[in-house]
């Protein structure tokens, strides 16, 4: 059975076909020996698999950086923030560490994990996926922004206290994250 990309975060209300005018053609990345599993029953729909994105010229070094929520710029005023440190771990995997403010408050979020390259296209950027808390989490990198989302909206709450979640938008920082 062949699966195709339906939509990703930011496009969930749209159901384009792979060859629609508003979305680029999605190229296959999986070789015949690929072990990347199809994503089952998630926010992207049941018709998504890891073998339908392009990984031509993908560099995990390109997404390796520190990212933070918008309130990181206001940390001097006491605002809470969450930061994500992304580092290349080979050519198809990244190491992800999520930390929240810990200098004047007890940290509210903590996560350590690895994500595997799912693929890339012009419309969605570069996508990585990881099994997180029994669900699939997506790490989407596009235009100096990281969006973390999951097929189970509560799966990413496990790593934060006080009703927080890892899900959300993070902007790329020009300098390293100050924890």
C-alpha positions as a LaTeX table, in Angstrom:
\begin{tabular}{lrrr}
\hline
Residue & $x$ (\AA) & $y$ (\AA) & $z$ (\AA) \\
\hline
Unk1 & 0.00 & 0.00 & 0.00 \\
Unk2 & 1.34 & 3.44 & $-0.91$ \\
Unk3 & 0.87 & 6.33 & 1.51 \\
Unk4 & 1.16 & 10.06 & 0.82 \\
Unk5 & 1.60 & 13.23 & 2.82 \\
Unk6 & $-1.69$ & 14.93 & 3.68 \\
Unk7 & $-0.70$ & 17.89 & 5.85 \\
Unk8 & 1.52 & 18.90 & 8.74 \\
Unk9 & 1.29 & 21.35 & 11.60 \\
Unk10 & 0.06 & 24.66 & 10.31 \\
Unk11 & $-1.74$ & 22.95 & 7.45 \\
Unk12 & $-4.02$ & 20.59 & 9.41 \\
Unk13 & $-7.20$ & 22.19 & 8.10 \\
Unk14 & $-6.11$ & 21.56 & 4.51 \\
Unk15 & $-6.17$ & 18.22 & 2.74 \\
Unk16 & $-4.07$ & 18.72 & $-0.40$ \\
Unk17 & $-3.03$ & 15.95 & $-2.70$ \\
Unk18 & 0.64 & 15.30 & $-3.22$ \\
Unk19 & 0.52 & 16.90 & $-6.67$ \\
Unk20 & $-1.68$ & 19.91 & $-5.86$ \\
Unk21 & $-0.66$ & 23.35 & $-7.10$ \\
Unk22 & $-0.21$ & 24.64 & $-3.54$ \\
Unk23 & 2.18 & 21.89 & $-2.39$ \\
Unk24 & 5.40 & 20.65 & $-3.90$ \\
Unk25 & 5.79 & 17.13 & $-5.16$ \\
Unk26 & 7.02 & 14.89 & $-2.40$ \\
Unk27 & 9.98 & 12.68 & $-3.27$ \\
Unk28 & 10.62 & 9.25 & $-1.81$ \\
Unk29 & 13.48 & 8.87 & 0.67 \\
Unk30 & 13.16 & 5.25 & 1.63 \\
Unk31 & 15.32 & 2.68 & $-0.01$ \\
Unk32 & 13.95 & $-0.80$ & $-0.41$ \\
Unk33 & 15.68 & $-1.68$ & 2.84 \\
Unk34 & 14.29 & 1.24 & 4.84 \\
Unk35 & 13.15 & 0.46 & 8.36 \\
Unk36 & 11.18 & 3.67 & 8.85 \\
Unk37 & 7.64 & 2.68 & 9.89 \\
Unk38 & 4.45 & 4.19 & 8.57 \\
Unk39 & 2.89 & 6.63 & 11.00 \\
Unk40 & $-0.38$ & 5.25 & 12.24 \\
Unk41 & $-3.52$ & 7.18 & 13.15 \\
Unk42 & $-2.15$ & 10.64 & 13.85 \\
Unk43 & $-3.02$ & 14.28 & 13.30 \\
Unk44 & $-1.60$ & 14.02 & 9.81 \\
Unk45 & $-4.13$ & 11.35 & 8.94 \\
Unk46 & $-3.64$ & 7.68 & 8.30 \\
Unk47 & $-2.17$ & 8.27 & 4.87 \\
Unk48 & 1.30 & 9.46 & 5.95 \\
Unk49 & 4.48 & 7.47 & 5.87 \\
Unk50 & 8.14 & 8.25 & 6.27 \\
Unk51 & 8.89 & 6.99 & 2.77 \\
Unk52 & 7.29 & 9.91 & 0.96 \\
Unk53 & 9.60 & 12.83 & 1.79 \\
Unk54 & 12.83 & 13.85 & 0.16 \\
Unk55 & 16.09 & 13.75 & 2.08 \\
Unk56 & 18.16 & 14.94 & $-0.85$ \\
Unk57 & 20.77 & 17.36 & 0.49 \\
Unk58 & 19.38 & 17.29 & 4.04 \\
Unk59 & 21.92 & 18.15 & 6.67 \\
Unk60 & 21.16 & 17.59 & 10.32 \\
Unk61 & 23.81 & 20.26 & 10.96 \\
Unk62 & 21.44 & 22.75 & 9.32 \\
Unk63 & 18.86 & 22.36 & 12.10 \\
Unk64 & 21.45 & 22.06 & 14.87 \\
Unk65 & 20.95 & 25.14 & 17.02 \\
Unk66 & 19.24 & 26.41 & 20.13 \\
Unk67 & 15.59 & 27.45 & 19.98 \\
Unk68 & 13.37 & 29.13 & 22.59 \\
Unk69 & 9.85 & 30.35 & 23.20 \\
Unk70 & 9.06 & 34.04 & 22.64 \\
Unk71 & 9.40 & 34.85 & 26.35 \\
Unk72 & 13.07 & 33.92 & 26.33 \\
Unk73 & 13.85 & 37.50 & 25.26 \\
Unk74 & 12.11 & 38.69 & 28.45 \\
Unk75 & 13.94 & 36.38 & 30.84 \\
Unk76 & 15.64 & 39.34 & 32.56 \\
Unk77 & 12.18 & 40.56 & 33.57 \\
Unk78 & 11.40 & 37.16 & 35.16 \\
Unk79 & 9.31 & 35.64 & 32.36 \\
Unk80 & 9.14 & 31.84 & 32.08 \\
Unk81 & 10.59 & 30.30 & 28.94 \\
Unk82 & 11.34 & 26.92 & 27.40 \\
Unk83 & 14.43 & 26.23 & 25.30 \\
Unk84 & 15.27 & 23.41 & 22.92 \\
Unk85 & 18.85 & 22.37 & 22.17 \\
Unk86 & 19.12 & 20.45 & 18.89 \\
Unk87 & 22.34 & 18.75 & 17.86 \\
Unk88 & 23.16 & 16.49 & 14.91 \\
Unk89 & 23.61 & 12.84 & 15.82 \\
Unk90 & 24.59 & 11.42 & 12.45 \\
Unk91 & 23.12 & 12.29 & 9.07 \\
Unk92 & 19.52 & 11.18 & 9.80 \\
Unk93 & 19.11 & 11.74 & 13.53 \\
Unk94 & 19.13 & 14.63 & 15.97 \\
Unk95 & 19.59 & 14.78 & 19.73 \\
Unk96 & 16.98 & 16.98 & 21.44 \\
Unk97 & 17.15 & 18.46 & 24.93 \\
Unk98 & 14.31 & 20.62 & 26.22 \\
Unk99 & 14.89 & 22.75 & 29.30 \\
Unk100 & 12.91 & 25.48 & 30.96 \\
Unk101 & 13.90 & 28.38 & 33.14 \\
Unk102 & 15.83 & 27.13 & 36.15 \\
Unk103 & 17.75 & 30.19 & 37.34 \\
Unk104 & 15.05 & 31.79 & 39.52 \\
Unk105 & 12.26 & 29.21 & 39.35 \\
Unk106 & 11.93 & 25.46 & 39.58 \\
Unk107 & 12.19 & 24.08 & 36.02 \\
Unk108 & 8.80 & 23.20 & 34.55 \\
Unk109 & 9.87 & 21.20 & 31.48 \\
Unk110 & 12.57 & 18.58 & 30.93 \\
Unk111 & 13.00 & 16.22 & 27.96 \\
Unk112 & 15.91 & 14.30 & 26.45 \\
Unk113 & 15.43 & 12.29 & 23.28 \\
Unk114 & 16.43 & 11.50 & 19.73 \\
Unk115 & 14.42 & 12.03 & 16.57 \\
Unk116 & 14.86 & 10.44 & 13.17 \\
Unk117 & 14.65 & 12.28 & 9.89 \\
Unk118 & 11.26 & 11.81 & 8.27 \\
Unk119 & 12.00 & 14.05 & 5.30 \\
Unk120 & 11.66 & 17.50 & 3.83 \\
Unk121 & 9.80 & 19.47 & 1.22 \\
Unk122 & 9.37 & 23.12 & 0.36 \\
Unk123 & 5.93 & 23.48 & 1.94 \\
Unk124 & 6.75 & 21.91 & 5.32 \\
Unk125 & 10.50 & 22.28 & 5.83 \\
Unk126 & 12.49 & 19.47 & 7.45 \\
Unk127 & 10.58 & 17.01 & 9.64 \\
Unk128 & 11.92 & 14.64 & 12.28 \\
Unk129 & 9.87 & 12.18 & 14.29 \\
Unk130 & 10.29 & 10.34 & 17.57 \\
Unk131 & 8.31 & 7.93 & 19.69 \\
Unk132 & 7.40 & 9.89 & 22.79 \\
Unk133 & 5.28 & 8.55 & 25.62 \\
Unk134 & 3.62 & 5.96 & 23.37 \\
Unk135 & 2.86 & 8.50 & 20.64 \\
Unk136 & 4.66 & 10.02 & 17.67 \\
Unk137 & 6.10 & 13.49 & 18.14 \\
Unk138 & 7.00 & 15.67 & 15.17 \\
Unk139 & 9.83 & 18.23 & 15.09 \\
Unk140 & 9.32 & 20.57 & 12.13 \\
Unk141 & 12.10 & 22.98 & 11.17 \\
Unk142 & 11.27 & 25.77 & 8.74 \\
Unk143 & 12.36 & 29.41 & 8.39 \\
Unk144 & 14.33 & 29.54 & 11.69 \\
Unk145 & 11.33 & 28.12 & 13.56 \\
Unk146 & 10.91 & 24.77 & 15.29 \\
Unk147 & 7.38 & 23.49 & 15.84 \\
Unk148 & 6.90 & 20.53 & 18.15 \\
Unk149 & 3.62 & 18.64 & 17.84 \\
Unk150 & 2.24 & 15.17 & 18.46 \\
Unk151 & $-0.51$ & 12.90 & 17.26 \\
Unk152 & $-1.63$ & 12.76 & 20.92 \\
Unk153 & $-2.01$ & 16.28 & 22.30 \\
Unk154 & $-1.45$ & 15.05 & 25.87 \\
Unk155 & 1.70 & 13.00 & 25.19 \\
Unk156 & 3.91 & 16.09 & 25.33 \\
Unk157 & 2.37 & 17.31 & 28.62 \\
Unk158 & 4.08 & 14.47 & 30.48 \\
Unk159 & 7.42 & 16.30 & 30.35 \\
Unk160 & 6.14 & 19.56 & 31.86 \\
Unk161 & 4.50 & 20.43 & 35.15 \\
Unk162 & 1.75 & 22.95 & 35.82 \\
Unk163 & $-0.23$ & 22.12 & 32.68 \\
Unk164 & 2.64 & 22.96 & 30.34 \\
Unk165 & 3.55 & 21.08 & 27.19 \\
Unk166 & 6.52 & 20.66 & 24.89 \\
Unk167 & 4.16 & 21.33 & 21.98 \\
Unk168 & 4.52 & 24.76 & 20.49 \\
Unk169 & 6.63 & 27.12 & 18.46 \\
Unk170 & 10.26 & 27.93 & 19.17 \\
Unk171 & 12.43 & 30.54 & 17.42 \\
Unk172 & 16.06 & 29.89 & 16.49 \\
Unk173 & 18.48 & 31.83 & 18.69 \\
Unk174 & 21.46 & 33.73 & 17.29 \\
Unk175 & 23.56 & 32.70 & 20.31 \\
Unk176 & 23.52 & 29.68 & 22.60 \\
Unk177 & 20.74 & 29.11 & 25.11 \\
Unk178 & 21.47 & 30.46 & 28.60 \\
Unk179 & 20.13 & 27.89 & 31.04 \\
\hline
\end{tabular}
